[in-house]
Amino acid sequence: MEDVKIPFELTHAGIGRVTTLLAMSMGLEQERQLKQAVKKLGYRVCITEVGGDYGEFASKLQRAVIGASLNNGVISKSPTEVHALLHAASEAKQSFLMNKSDANNIAVKVCITRGEHWIAVGMFGYSAMSTLTNHERVGLGIMHI
């Protein structure tokens, strides 16, 4: 891996801040650089995207976070690790979508970060009752493994 400079905002950040910053990264190059820095700090990390209306979102989110986490080595296929991941994802979804009526048009970037004993799921994106009223939202869930 190339010599990666760790941004100051990450050097003393906890798993929640790291996850939220990655979810909020803008563009593939910034995402790539931040992922390298976070991995250098000892975290395992992956990013995926999910969209749809409320009915689609919950099932898509579950499949996306499990698939991305397994495919990128963030978790193993053990019941304990999958369970912790799903709890963190559920918590993030609840904080992202506090009101079901605001969930007819959802588009989010989802970051999953794994430390030694904790896993975090962060979401940043847009949702609203209509595409005309979309606005930014953020959600975060953290669970002990």
Secondary structure, 3 states (H helix, E strand, C coil): CCCCCCCHHHHCCCHHHHHHHHHCCCHHHHHHHHHHHHHHCCCEEEEEEEEECHHHHHHHHHHHHHHHHHHCCCCCCCHHHHHHHHHHHHHHHHHHCCCHHHCCEEEEEEEEEECCCEEEEEEEEEEECCHHHCEEEEEEEEEEC
